[in-house]
């Protein structure tokens, strides 16, 4: 999305510490507390996407369960 590495680190750190504390608490609070300008279009879009993907399943990649290593076919 075009965010610089320092902003990504700061943003992921803020979101990782987010815990819902009540009906008036939102993900915008940690972003704002981390120093992000919520009126910046890129920050606002990132926040919007972060909110929209909350609750999506994670880590659903298929795993082979094991491998057989041998000589030949």
Backbone as CSV, one residue per row, in Angstrom:
resi,resn,N_x,N_y,N_z,CA_x,CA_y,CA_z,C_x,C_y,C_z
1,UNK,0.811,-1.201,0.000,0.000,0.000,0.000,0.847,1.254,0.000
2,UNK,2.152,1.092,-0.026,3.022,2.244,-0.115,3.485,2.814,1.209
3,UNK,3.256,2.098,2.295,3.724,2.578,3.601,5.200,2.260,3.764
4,UNK,5.923,3.182,4.382,7.349,2.945,4.607,7.531,1.942,5.749
5,UNK,8.681,1.256,5.783,8.917,0.218,6.798,8.741,0.695,8.243
6,UNK,9.175,1.921,8.538,9.034,2.429,9.910,7.556,2.578,10.290
7,UNK,6.752,3.085,9.364,5.319,3.225,9.636,4.660,1.868,9.798
8,UNK,5.056,0.915,8.964,4.506,-0.434,9.091,4.819,-1.049,10.450
9,UNK,6.046,-0.872,10.906,6.426,-1.400,12.220,5.600,-0.746,13.328
10,UNK,5.473,0.567,13.250,4.709,1.292,14.267,3.235,0.888,14.226
11,UNK,2.699,0.733,13.012,1.294,0.378,12.854,1.020,-1.042,13.335
12,UNK,1.871,-1.980,12.968,1.649,-3.367,13.397,1.798,-3.490,14.908
13,UNK,2.686,-2.710,15.490,2.822,-2.712,16.942,1.591,-2.166,17.636
14,UNK,0.993,-1.137,17.057,-0.203,-0.533,17.650,-1.394,-1.475,17.542
15,UNK,-1.549,-2.103,16.406,-2.685,-3.002,16.197,-2.530,-4.265,17.031
16,UNK,-1.293,-4.746,17.179,-1.052,-5.953,17.956,-1.425,-5.803,19.412
17,UNK,-1.427,-4.577,19.900,-1.756,-4.328,21.304,-3.215,-3.952,21.507
18,UNK,-3.982,-3.928,20.419,-5.359,-3.501,20.530,-6.203,-4.550,21.220
19,UNK,-6.940,-4.112,22.210,-7.900,-4.963,22.903,-9.182,-4.171,23.043
20,UNK,-10.294,-4.791,22.720,-11.575,-4.127,22.821,-11.905,-3.893,24.278
21,UNK,-12.226,-2.658,24.615,-12.497,-2.306,26.013,-13.918,-1.818,26.233
22,UNK,-14.703,-1.668,25.175,-16.072,-1.217,25.340,-16.642,-0.718,24.027
23,UNK,-17.931,-0.389,24.010,-18.597,-0.020,22.762,-18.060,1.254,22.106
24,UNK,-17.394,2.109,22.854,-16.836,3.333,22.277,-15.379,3.193,21.872
25,UNK,-14.804,2.015,22.095,-13.411,1.761,21.748,-13.341,1.282,20.297
26,UNK,-12.415,1.816,19.548,-12.258,1.424,18.146,-10.786,1.203,17.840
27,UNK,-10.506,0.634,16.674,-9.120,0.460,16.244,-8.462,1.785,15.923
28,UNK,-9.246,2.834,15.769,-8.672,4.149,15.485,-7.851,4.671,16.659
29,UNK,-8.202,4.302,17.865,-7.474,4.797,19.039,-5.995,4.415,19.020
30,UNK,-5.637,3.137,18.812,-4.211,2.803,18.776,-3.465,3.478,17.628
31,UNK,-4.120,3.637,16.479,-3.482,4.336,15.353,-3.179,5.775,15.751
32,UNK,-4.175,6.424,16.335,-4.014,7.821,16.749,-2.961,7.938,17.845
33,UNK,-2.991,7.032,18.818,-2.015,7.050,19.910,-0.591,6.783,19.420
34,UNK,-0.462,6.071,18.297,0.855,5.798,17.721,1.359,6.985,16.895
35,UNK,0.534,8.026,16.774,0.962,9.234,16.087,0.520,9.344,14.632
36,UNK,-0.375,8.473,14.185,-0.829,8.523,12.799,-1.928,9.561,12.630
37,UNK,-1.895,10.250,11.502,-2.924,11.223,11.149,-4.062,10.477,10.477
38,UNK,-5.182,10.340,11.161,-6.300,9.562,10.640,-6.989,10.248,9.459
39,UNK,-6.643,11.509,9.202,-7.196,12.214,8.045,-6.364,11.983,6.790
40,UNK,-5.173,11.417,6.951,-4.329,11.066,5.808,-5.014,9.932,5.059
41,UNK,-5.181,10.072,3.742,-5.958,9.088,2.978,-5.359,7.680,3.040
42,UNK,-4.051,7.567,3.016,-3.408,6.252,3.072,-3.603,5.602,4.443
43,UNK,-3.460,6.371,5.490,-3.659,5.855,6.852,-5.127,5.476,7.037
44,UNK,-6.033,6.324,6.563,-7.468,6.042,6.692,-7.846,4.762,5.954
45,UNK,-7.293,4.556,4.760,-7.589,3.344,3.990,-7.030,2.111,4.693
46,UNK,-5.827,2.219,5.227,-5.227,1.106,5.959,-6.065,0.755,7.178
47,UNK,-6.517,1.762,7.899,-7.371,1.534,9.060,-8.681,0.886,8.635
48,UNK,-9.270,1.370,7.556,-10.531,0.794,7.059,-10.369,-0.691,6.727
49,UNK,-9.296,-1.021,6.020,-9.056,-2.422,5.659,-8.813,-3.265,6.909
50,UNK,-8.065,-2.729,7.863,-7.804,-3.452,9.109,-9.099,-3.771,9.848
51,UNK,-10.002,-2.813,9.865,-11.294,-3.018,10.535,-12.126,-4.061,9.785
52,UNK,-12.105,-3.983,8.463,-12.938,-4.886,7.655,-12.483,-6.343,7.738
53,UNK,-11.186,-6.584,7.949,-10.714,-7.973,7.982,-10.721,-8.580,9.385
54,UNK,-11.109,-7.802,10.390,-11.206,-8.362,11.736,-12.193,-9.519,11.723
55,UNK,-11.818,-10.631,12.305,-12.693,-11.785,12.388,-12.592,-12.736,11.205
56,UNK,-11.821,-12.368,10.170,-11.622,-13.296,9.056,-10.788,-14.473,9.534
57,UNK,-10.987,-15.648,8.942,-10.143,-16.797,9.301,-8.679,-16.519,8.961
58,UNK,-7.798,-17.068,9.756,-6.365,-16.908,9.527,-5.712,-18.269,9.395
59,UNK,-4.607,-18.300,8.721,-3.766,-19.496,8.628,-4.525,-20.698,8.060
60,UNK,-5.164,-20.505,6.911,-5.910,-21.599,6.300,-5.164,-22.232,5.132
61,UNK,-3.865,-22.004,5.059,-3.089,-22.613,3.986,-3.080,-24.128,4.109
62,UNK,-3.046,-24.793,2.989,-3.040,-26.256,2.994,-1.626,-26.751,3.292
63,UNK,-1.529,-27.742,4.118,-0.248,-28.323,4.497,-0.221,-29.760,4.004
64,UNK,0.893,-30.165,3.455,0.967,-31.518,2.877,0.900,-32.617,3.919
65,UNK,1.250,-32.317,5.147,1.200,-33.328,6.199,2.443,-34.200,6.248
66,UNK,3.313,-34.063,5.305,4.540,-34.850,5.297,5.073,-34.997,3.886
67,UNK,6.292,-35.429,3.782,6.945,-35.603,2.478,7.695,-36.921,2.486
68,UNK,7.734,-37.536,1.313,8.544,-38.721,1.135,9.720,-38.323,0.259
69,UNK,10.926,-38.523,0.771,12.126,-38.199,0.018,12.794,-39.508,-0.364
70,UNK,12.948,-39.704,-1.674,13.549,-40.959,-2.134,14.327,-40.729,-3.430
71,UNK,15.087,-41.719,-3.802,15.826,-41.642,-5.049,14.956,-42.220,-6.161
72,UNK,14.825,-41.519,-7.251,14.003,-41.998,-8.363,12.566,-41.569,-8.204
73,UNK,11.713,-42.185,-9.020,10.293,-41.793,-8.964,9.375,-42.909,-8.540
